[in-house]
Amino acid sequence: MVKTAIILADKEIIDLEIQPCLLSFSNENILTSMLNTLENLNFTKIIVITGFQSVAIKNNYKTKGNITWIHNTDYMDKESMHSLSLASQFITQDFLVLKGDLIIPSHIIQAVTENTAPIVTAISDLTSSNDENFVEVDTDFDLTDQSKNTKQHSAINANTIGIAKISYALFNAMLDKYSMENISMHKYEQIMIHLQNEYPIHCLHFDNTPWININDYKSYCKARDNIFFAVNLFNKNVRIVKEKITSIITEPIEYISLVGGMTNNNFKVTTLKNTYFVRLSGSGTDSLINRMYEPYNINLIQDLKINAPTLLIDGSDGFKITEYIPDGITLSKHTARSPKNLRKVASLLQTLHQSNVEFINEFNFIEVLEKYTKLLQNPISYNNYEQVLNSINYINNQLLIDFEYCQAPCHNDLVPENLLLDKQNKLFLIDWEYSGTNDYYWDLASYLLESESSREDEYIFLSLYFNRSPSEQDLIKIKIYQAFQDILWAVWALVKKESNVTDFEIYGLQRYERGSKTLRELIQYV
């Protein structure tokens, strides 16, 4: 296993007065964080290459006896391959190289270090930074091309993160190539690419994982305001996932990456043999959701074959492991509206709603809204909320009289992202934490609302589901439930905000304004 690491901390950033590796976040600078991670991974040789503010960097680590310091006097004029070449006399084995301006989850460093391939680079989804290295990879995730210029690529796959594992054999070949006269390649990544036919570069892809290179003041502000917090949270959650999953699955974990989610923290866990989907409960969700219902309800629907196979679900904290659907693609608002997928979703909901499954609990909109409201520490801040609540109660009372209650087992959270297509185009409905007995029109309304369907889409979908043209009463009932859902999730967003979860304020306000508008339009019907 690799035990040598080189940290490139020599560059000067024009609009920053400090070497990026010395930038502090929550009383710890980038270099300290990196050194701590390497020491925890039992690295025995750490080489730090300095340039700009070299003295200031070394003065911070006078007590660190395990660091070899190298000063790059040409840091202003030469690129990273020159920096690496300065360490050649100290390199006798494979090593890890990291950029010193990198804020990165410790798990990525560990995953690159422990990967069995001799040469590895970490890549991520494309970012919007000004210093991206664009790459192409083949079907085996071996790197095929890399450039700063997208026009040089036939297909852009990903962006390099700034960490790589380099074999000793490759390093010597890189030094030989660099020593050639008139060579135009000065970044170590460029020379690696030039030698890839002899020394294949394996890529580890970390989807949605927070990280950032600080290459200007703008990226520093982004790191300070958002990325640093996200990286710390990711590190914390990965530790929890590892602790929980290793007590159940004995396969060595290769790497972990985020796969999104509004309510929870969802991860793709890749082992040497398999890939799993793991869910950790999000902040504040224990008060929003009764976790005991989901395991019971999931067990009842297993024979319907509409949910991803569940390996474990803990009713005490919501921790869940399911089989990862190979090449699975979640629907988006756009793809959810395609005629093919409207038909698939209508068929899946028919299977669920027409089954003999009897869920253990009832999903009652009024009761859930009251529950969320009582969880709030502060009064609801939306304009005219009391008037909106009066409209809800009035319409709900009329709804019970004028419309049939169509009881069925329901999912109750039909956002497109909870629908997953596998490579055979089989559709799965995932995340059943809000499941319960309800009026099945609630699910129909939810799907149409969350996919932002047009009137034409609505007509097609409901015709497929009912096997007839939708009536005016069908459409009114759908609209009522959509208004209720907007208001419910707007209040839900306030609860999440009070749980110190960011990015829900605008979401909640937009849903509240849309729901309020729909309620005003509905009053004429009841």
Secondary structure, DSSP 8 states (H G I E B T S, - for coil): ---EEEEEE----TT-SS-GGG-EETTEEHHHHHHHHHHHTT--EEEEEE-TTHHHHHHTTTT-TTEEEEE-TTTTT--HHHHHHTTGGG--S-EEEEETTEE--HHHHHHHHH-SSSSEEEEES----SS--EEEE-TT-BEEEEES-GGG-SS--EEEEEEEEE-HHHHHHHHHHHHSTT----SHHHHHHHTTTTS--EEEEETT---EE--SHHHHHHIIIIIHHHHHHHHHHHHHHHHHHTTT--S-EEEEEE---SSSEEEEEEESS-EEEEEE--TTHHHH--TTHHHHHHHHHGGGT-S--EEEE-TTT--EEEE--TT-EE--TTGGGSHHHHHHHHHHHHHHHTS----SSB--HHHHHHHHHHH-SS---STTHHHHHHHHHHHHHHHHHHS---EEEE-----GGGEEE-TT--EEE---TT-EEEETHHHHHHHHHHTT--HHHHHHHHHHHHTS---HHHHHHHHHHHHHHHHHHHHHHHHHHHTT--S-HHHHHHHHHHHHHHHHHHGGG-
